Amino acid sequence: MTMLLTDADVAAGLDAPTAVAAMRAALLAAHHGRLVAPPRATTPLDGGRLVFTAGRLGDEWYGYRSYDTFGRTGSEQLVVLHEAETGRIRAIAVGSEIGSRRTGAIGGVAVDALARPEAATLAVIGAGGQAWTQVWAAASVRRLREVRVYCRTAARGELFAARVRAELDVPARVATGAAAAVRDADVVVLATTSATPVIGAADLAPGAHVNAVGFKQQGRAEFGTDLLDRAEVLVTDAPEQVGGYDPPMLAAVPPHRDRLVPLGAVLAGAAPARTRPEQVSLFCSLGLAGTEVFLLDRLARATVRT
């Protein structure tokens, strides 16, 4: 029988260490050619688009994720997992939780691979679901001493900080501004819907690591080229997706494109991470295809065992 999982099932059944370990395995599988992860496909429709990401892991499984851009309040995402041998649908996840936690877990892998081992302070700009899963995952790979959050809506920032304290047992507070939040922070998460830069490269401390989750295209980006210029280590999870944006992704054009390396290659030791403590590193989160299905497979296996 096909397993059907809701957002509540995903949230209850998926802890951060499991999600981060699954995404580390997925990135390594993609690097070694076991996970087939082509760029996302888009189907224009009247007033919006349907977007599909798909993947296949050897002879184990294949599947896809679909979502739309119509902006409806009740719009839901779908992740479908097929058995490779029979084609049978083994599991379906309906809702946004698995995609959000997938993105957060990949961010956790990036923090673990690129941030300094002693990193203990995290600043997050944004207070939505993507911001939460980034902090959720980062707290599982670094012993955080403090989380600072900045949100344009102060009440949302306060609720976010309270959630960090309650669910992650990490001290958290609201900062007075974005620059104040990131000042001296070891890890910075940009998870906003802003089309203009929310921080400048000069706001970052030497040795900071940045996870950029929001817009990152020319003319529509939550950070500027000054951050690309300052970052000595420039990494992404989905190199196949880099050229798939219109307008182009900021890091997809010279001189930055030649420096952009896959996170999977860093994990495999085929590309360097930071080589000096004072280097600034930047992870451009694009969403490696197939990783939602990879995570659904791990979650479905764990659910069957319990």
C-alpha positions as CSV (number, residue, x, y, z in Angstrom):
1,M,0.0,0.0,0.0
2,T,1.3,3.5,-0.8
3,M,2.3,5.5,2.2
4,L,0.8,9.0,2.4
5,L,2.6,11.5,4.6
6,T,1.3,15.0,5.6
7,D,3.3,17.9,6.8
8,A,2.5,16.8,10.4
9,D,3.9,13.4,9.7
10,V,7.1,14.9,8.2
11,A,7.6,17.2,11.1
12,A,7.1,14.5,13.7
13,G,9.2,11.8,11.9
14,L,12.2,13.7,10.7
15,D,14.8,15.0,13.1
16,A,17.7,17.3,12.0
17,P,20.6,14.9,12.3
18,T,18.7,12.3,10.1
19,A,17.8,15.0,7.5
20,V,21.4,16.3,7.4
21,A,22.9,12.9,7.1
22,A,20.5,12.0,4.2
23,M,21.3,15.2,2.3
24,R,25.1,14.6,2.8
25,A,24.5,11.1,1.3
26,A,22.5,12.6,-1.6
27,L,25.1,15.2,-2.4
28,L,27.9,12.6,-2.4
29,A,25.7,10.3,-4.6
30,A,25.2,13.1,-7.1
31,H,28.9,13.8,-7.1
32,H,29.7,10.2,-7.8
33,G,27.0,9.9,-10.5
34,R,24.7,7.6,-8.6
35,L,22.0,10.2,-8.1
36,V,20.7,11.6,-11.4
37,A,19.6,15.1,-10.7
38,P,18.8,17.2,-13.9
39,P,17.8,20.9,-13.8
40,R,14.2,21.6,-12.8
41,A,11.6,21.7,-15.5
42,T,9.0,24.4,-15.8
43,T,5.6,24.4,-17.6
44,P,4.1,27.9,-18.2
45,L,0.4,28.1,-17.6
46,D,-2.0,30.9,-17.6
47,G,-1.1,33.1,-14.7
48,G,1.7,30.9,-13.3
49,R,3.9,27.9,-13.8
50,L,4.1,24.3,-12.7
51,V,7.6,23.3,-11.6
52,F,9.0,19.8,-11.5
53,T,12.2,18.4,-10.1
54,A,13.1,14.8,-10.6
55,G,15.8,12.3,-9.6
56,R,16.8,8.7,-9.8
57,L,19.1,6.8,-7.4
58,G,20.6,3.9,-9.3
59,D,18.3,0.9,-9.4
60,E,16.7,1.8,-6.0
61,W,14.1,4.5,-6.8
62,Y,13.0,7.4,-8.9
63,G,10.5,10.2,-8.3
64,Y,9.7,13.8,-8.5
65,R,8.5,16.9,-6.7
66,S,5.9,19.3,-8.2
67,Y,4.8,22.8,-7.1
68,D,3.2,25.8,-8.6
69,T,3.8,29.6,-8.7
70,F,0.2,30.8,-8.7
71,G,0.5,32.1,-5.2
72,R,-2.7,30.6,-3.9
73,T,-3.0,30.5,-0.1
74,G,-3.8,26.8,0.0
75,S,-1.4,25.7,-2.7
76,E,0.3,22.4,-1.9
77,Q,3.5,20.6,-3.1
78,L,3.7,16.9,-4.0
79,V,6.7,14.5,-3.7
80,V,6.3,11.1,-5.2
81,L,8.6,8.1,-4.6
82,H,8.6,5.2,-7.1
83,E,10.3,1.8,-6.7
84,A,12.8,1.6,-9.6
85,E,12.3,-2.1,-10.3
86,T,8.5,-2.2,-10.4
87,G,7.5,1.5,-10.9
88,R,5.1,1.1,-7.9
89,I,4.5,4.3,-6.0
90,R,5.9,3.6,-2.5
91,A,5.2,6.9,-0.8
92,I,3.7,10.4,-1.4
93,A,4.2,13.5,0.7
94,V,1.7,16.3,0.4
95,G,2.6,19.8,1.7
96,S,5.6,22.0,2.0
97,E,7.4,20.6,5.0
98,I,9.5,18.0,3.2
99,G,10.8,20.5,0.7
100,S,11.5,23.1,3.4
101,R,13.4,20.6,5.6
102,R,15.3,19.3,2.6
103,T,16.6,22.8,1.9
104,G,17.4,23.4,5.6
105,A,19.3,20.1,5.8
106,I,21.4,20.9,2.7
107,G,22.1,24.2,4.4
108,G,23.2,22.2,7.5
109,V,25.6,20.1,5.3
110,A,27.0,23.4,4.0
111,V,27.5,24.8,7.5
112,D,29.2,21.6,8.6
113,A,31.5,21.5,5.5
114,L,32.3,25.2,5.3
115,A,31.9,27.0,8.6
116,R,34.8,27.1,11.1
117,P,34.6,24.1,13.5
118,E,34.3,26.5,16.5
119,A,31.5,28.5,14.9
120,A,29.0,29.2,17.7
121,T,27.0,32.4,16.8
122,L,24.4,32.4,14.1
123,A,22.6,35.3,12.6
124,V,19.4,34.7,10.5
125,I,17.8,37.4,8.4
126,G,14.2,36.4,7.8
127,A,11.7,34.6,10.1
128,G,9.8,32.3,7.7
129,G,9.8,28.5,7.2
130,Q,13.0,28.4,5.2
131,A,14.8,30.5,7.9
132,W,13.6,28.1,10.6
133,T,14.8,24.9,8.9
134,Q,18.2,26.4,8.2
135,V,18.6,27.2,12.0
136,W,17.1,23.8,12.9
137,A,19.7,22.0,10.7
138,A,22.7,24.3,11.7
139,A,22.0,23.6,15.4
140,S,22.6,19.9,14.7
141,V,26.1,20.4,13.2
142,R,27.4,23.2,15.4
143,R,27.1,23.8,19.2
144,L,25.4,27.2,18.9
145,R,25.9,29.7,21.7
146,E,23.5,32.3,20.4
147,V,21.0,32.9,17.5
148,R,20.2,36.5,16.5
149,V,17.3,37.0,14.3
150,Y,16.2,40.1,12.3
151,C,12.8,40.4,10.6
152,R,11.1,43.5,9.2
153,T,8.1,42.5,11.3
154,A,9.3,42.6,14.9
155,A,6.5,40.4,16.2
156,R,7.5,37.6,13.8
157,G,11.1,38.0,14.9
158,E,10.1,37.6,18.5
159,L,8.1,34.5,17.8
160,F,11.0,33.0,15.8
161,A,13.5,33.7,18.7
162,A,11.1,32.1,21.2
163,R,10.8,29.0,19.0
164,V,14.6,28.7,18.8
165,R,14.8,28.9,22.6
166,A,11.9,26.4,23.1
167,E,12.6,23.8,20.4
168,L,16.4,24.0,20.0
169,D,17.4,25.0,23.5
170,V,19.6,27.8,22.2
171,P,19.6,31.3,23.5
172,A,18.1,33.6,20.9
173,R,17.3,37.3,20.6
174,V,15.9,39.8,18.1
175,A,18.5,42.2,16.6
176,T,17.7,45.9,15.9
177,G,18.7,45.5,12.2
178,A,20.2,43.2,9.7
179,A,23.8,44.6,9.9
180,A,23.6,44.5,13.7
181,A,22.5,40.8,13.5
182,V,25.4,39.7,11.4
183,R,28.1,41.7,13.0
184,D,30.7,39.3,14.5
185,A,28.5,36.3,13.6
186,D,30.2,33.0,12.7
187,V,27.3,31.8,10.5
188,V,24.9,34.0,8.6
189,V,21.7,32.7,7.0
190,L,19.9,34.9,4.5
191,A,16.4,33.5,4.0
192,T,14.3,36.4,2.8
193,T,12.0,37.3,0.0
194,S,13.9,40.6,-0.6
195,A,14.8,41.5,-4.2
196,T,17.5,43.9,-3.0
197,P,20.5,43.3,-0.7
198,V,19.7,43.0,3.0
199,I,23.4,43.1,4.1
200,G,26.7,44.2,2.6
201,A,29.9,42.3,2.5
202,A,31.5,44.9,4.9
203,D,29.0,43.8,7.6
204,L,30.5,40.4,7.8
205,A,33.2,39.4,10.2
206,P,36.4,37.7,8.9
207,G,35.9,34.0,8.8
208,A,32.1,34.2,8.5
209,H,30.2,31.6,6.6
210,V,27.0,32.6,4.7
211,N,24.1,30.4,3.6
212,A,22.1,32.3,0.9
213,V,18.6,30.8,0.5
214,G,16.5,33.6,-1.1
215,F,16.7,35.4,-4.5
216,K,20.2,35.5,-6.1
217,Q,19.6,36.7,-9.6
218,Q,20.8,39.8,-11.4
219,G,18.4,42.6,-10.5
220,R,16.7,40.4,-7.9
221,A,18.9,39.3,-5.1
222,E,19.1,39.4,-1.3
223,F,22.9,40.0,-1.5
224,G,25.1,42.0,-3.9
225,T,28.2,41.2,-6.0
226,D,30.3,42.7,-3.2
227,L,29.6,39.5,-1.2
228,L,30.7,37.4,-4.2
229,D,33.9,39.5,-4.4
230,R,34.6,39.0,-0.7
231,A,33.9,35.3,-0.5
232,E,37.0,33.3,-1.2
233,V,35.1,30.0,-1.0
234,L,32.0,30.0,-3.3
235,V,29.9,26.8,-3.3
236,T,26.5,25.6,-4.6
237,D,24.5,22.4,-4.2
238,A,23.1,22.2,-7.7
239,P,25.7,23.1,-10.4
240,E,23.4,21.8,-13.2
241,Q,20.9,24.4,-12.1
242,V,23.3,27.4,-12.2
243,G,22.6,28.3,-15.8
244,G,18.8,27.8,-15.6
245,Y,17.8,31.3,-14.4
246,D,16.4,34.2,-16.4
247,P,17.8,36.7,-15.5
248,P,21.0,34.9,-14.7
249,M,22.1,34.0,-11.3
250,L,24.7,36.5,-9.9
251,A,27.4,33.8,-9.5
252,A,26.7,32.4,-13.0
253,V,28.7,35.0,-14.9
254,P,32.4,35.8,-14.9
255,P,34.5,36.2,-12.9
256,H,32.5,34.3,-10.3
257,R,31.3,31.3,-12.4
258,D,34.8,29.8,-12.6
259,R,35.1,29.9,-8.8
260,L,31.7,28.2,-8.1
261,V,32.3,24.7,-6.9
262,P,29.8,21.9,-6.1
263,L,29.1,21.1,-2.4
264,G,29.3,17.4,-3.3
265,A,32.8,17.9,-4.6
266,V,33.8,19.5,-1.3
267,L,32.3,16.6,0.7
268,A,34.2,14.1,-1.5
269,G,37.5,16.0,-1.0
270,A,37.7,16.8,-4.7
271,A,37.4,20.5,-4.1
272,P,38.7,22.5,-1.1
273,A,36.6,24.0,1.6
274,R,38.1,26.9,3.6
275,T,41.9,26.8,3.9
276,R,42.3,29.7,6.4
277,P,40.2,30.6,9.4
278,E,39.7,34.2,8.2
279,Q,38.2,33.3,4.8
280,V,34.6,34.2,4.1
281,S,32.6,31.4,2.6
282,L,29.3,31.6,0.7
283,F,26.9,28.8,-0.1
284,C,24.3,29.5,-2.8
285,S,21.4,27.2,-2.1
286,L,19.7,26.3,-5.4
287,G,17.9,23.0,-4.5
288,L,19.6,19.9,-5.9
289,A,16.9,17.9,-7.8
290,G,15.9,14.6,-6.5
291,T,16.8,15.4,-2.9
292,E,13.2,15.7,-1.7
293,V,12.6,12.2,-3.1
294,F,15.9,11.1,-1.4
295,L,14.6,12.4,1.9
296,L,11.1,10.9,1.4
297,D,12.8,7.5,0.8
298,R,14.7,7.8,4.1
299,L,11.6,8.9,6.0
300,A,9.4,6.2,4.5
301,R,12.0,3.5,5.5
302,A,12.2,4.9,9.0
303,T,8.4,5.0,9.3
304,V,8.1,1.4,8.2
305,R,10.7,0.3,10.8
306,T,8.7,2.0,13.6
